[in-house]
Amino acid sequence: MTNPFRKHANHLFASRGCDVDQALSYAFELVTAMPDEAKAAANTAIMVLVNTAANAFDQARGPSPERLALIELIDERIAATSWDKFVLEENINDKISDWMDNNVDHDNLISEWMSDNFDVTDYNVDDVVDDKISEWALDNLADEVEKVIKNSLTFSVQVN
């Protein structure tokens, strides 16, 4: 843990080592030498700094004993709770899958979508295949037969 005050330190000024009480006494001595109208503001600024420093120091040491006791109490209550009331992360996929299986008719949804998006002839396979074969035959069969005849048959004509 880094010292939260180190970045604000200035070596042009003195220090009282680690004696916070002596440093505060020195600060209040300087305030008493100030004009009366500035004393309240200076005392307020010093005490805000002291309170902030105390909080930073406590936080740097870790959680207080009270906070640790509260965390332990919360952990105990969580451990004693019936987990049926909660959805744990590892069970989310199973719960969603179970709900979908029990509440959604997938076959019906697929059938409805198909009937909304396709014509009945689009998935009548026999008609589609027959149409494709007929279309190919019309486009290609005459050419293919002509090629075969030209390449493989020799005709002889005899006149009597």
C-alpha positions in Angstrom: 0.0 0.0 0.0 1.4 3.4 -1.0 1.3 6.3 1.4 -1.5 8.6 0.3 0.3 11.6 1.8 3.7 11.1 0.2 2.7 12.8 -3.1 1.8 15.9 -1.1 5.0 16.1 0.9 7.3 19.1 0.4 10.9 18.9 1.5 11.1 22.8 1.9 9.3 22.4 5.1 10.2 20.7 8.4 8.7 17.6 9.8 8.1 16.4 13.3 9.1 12.8 12.4 6.2 10.6 13.2 4.9 12.6 16.2 1.5 13.7 15.0 0.7 15.3 18.4 3.8 17.6 18.2 2.9 18.5 14.6 -0.7 19.5 15.6 0.6 21.5 18.5 2.9 23.4 16.2 0.0 24.0 13.7 -2.2 25.4 16.5 0.6 27.6 17.8 0.8 29.2 14.3 -3.0 29.6 14.2 -3.0 31.5 17.6 -0.5 34.0 16.0 -3.0 34.7 13.2 -5.5 37.6 13.3 -8.8 36.6 14.9 -10.8 36.6 11.7 -8.5 33.9 10.2 -8.2 31.6 13.2 -11.6 29.8 12.7 -10.8 29.1 9.0 -7.3 27.8 9.8 -8.5 25.6 12.7 -11.2 24.2 10.4 -8.7 23.4 7.6 -6.4 21.7 10.1 -9.2 19.5 11.5 -10.4 18.6 8.0 -6.9 17.4 7.2 -6.6 15.5 10.5 -10.0 13.7 9.9 -9.0 12.8 6.3 -5.6 11.5 7.4 -7.3 9.4 10.1 -9.7 7.9 7.6 -6.9 7.2 5.1 -4.7 5.6 7.8 -7.6 3.3 8.9 -8.4 2.3 5.4 -4.7 1.5 4.7 -4.7 -0.9 7.7 -7.6 -2.8 6.3 -11.2 -3.3 7.6 -11.9 -2.5 11.2 -12.8 -5.3 13.7 -16.4 -4.1 13.5 -16.5 -4.4 9.7 -14.9 -7.9 9.9 -17.5 -9.0 12.4 -20.3 -7.6 10.1 -18.8 -9.5 7.1 -18.7 -12.7 9.1 -22.3 -12.3 10.2 -23.4 -11.7 6.6 -21.5 -14.7 5.4 -23.1 -16.9 8.1 -26.6 -15.7 7.1 -25.9 -16.4 3.4 -24.6 -19.9 4.3 -27.8 -20.6 6.3 -30.1 -19.3 3.6 -32.1 -21.8 1.4 -30.5 -21.5 -2.0 -33.8 -22.4 -3.7 -34.6 -18.8 -3.4 -31.6 -17.7 -5.4 -30.5 -18.5 -9.0 -26.8 -19.3 -8.9 -24.8 -18.4 -12.0 -24.0 -22.1 -12.8 -27.7 -22.9 -12.7 -28.9 -20.1 -15.0 -28.5 -22.0 -18.2 -30.2 -25.0 -16.9 -33.1 -23.0 -15.5 -33.6 -21.1 -18.8 -33.4 -24.4 -20.8 -36.0 -26.0 -18.5 -38.3 -23.1 -18.7 -38.1 -23.0 -22.5 -38.8 -26.8 -22.8 -41.8 -26.5 -20.5 -43.3 -23.2 -21.9 -42.4 -23.0 -25.6 -43.7 -25.2 -28.4 -40.7 -25.0 -30.7 -42.2 -27.3 -33.4 -45.3 -25.1 -33.7 -43.2 -21.9 -33.8 -41.0 -23.4 -36.6 -44.1 -24.6 -38.6 -45.7 -21.1 -38.3 -42.5 -19.4 -39.4 -42.1 -21.8 -42.3 -45.7 -21.3 -43.5 -45.3 -17.5 -43.2 -42.1 -17.4 -45.1 -42.4 -20.2 -47.8 -44.9 -21.2 -50.4 -46.2 -24.8 -50.1 -44.4 -25.7 -53.3 -41.1 -24.5 -51.9 -40.9 -27.6 -49.7 -42.8 -30.2 -51.8 -39.6 -32.1 -52.7 -41.0 -34.4 -55.4 -42.3 -31.5 -57.5 -39.1 -29.5 -57.0 -36.9 -32.4 -58.1 -39.1 -33.2 -61.1 -39.1 -29.5 -62.2 -35.3 -29.3 -61.8 -34.8 -32.5 -63.9 -37.2 -31.3 -66.6 -35.6 -27.9 -66.7 -32.1 -29.4 -67.0 -33.2 -31.8 -69.7 -34.7 -29.0 -71.8 -31.6 -26.9 -71.4 -29.0 -29.6 -71.8 -30.3 -32.9 -73.2 -30.5 -32.0 -76.9 -26.9 -30.6 -76.8 -25.6 -33.6 -75.0 -27.2 -36.1 -77.4 -25.9 -34.2 -80.3 -22.3 -34.3 -78.9 -22.5 -38.0 -78.2 -23.8 -38.7 -81.7 -21.1 -36.6 -83.4 -18.3 -38.0 -81.3 -19.1 -41.7 -81.3 -21.2 -42.8 -84.1 -20.3 -43.3 -87.7 -23.1 -43.6 -90.2 -22.9 -45.6 -93.4 -25.5 -45.1 -96.0 -26.0 -47.9 -98.6 -28.2 -47.4 -101.5 -29.8 -50.5 -103.3 
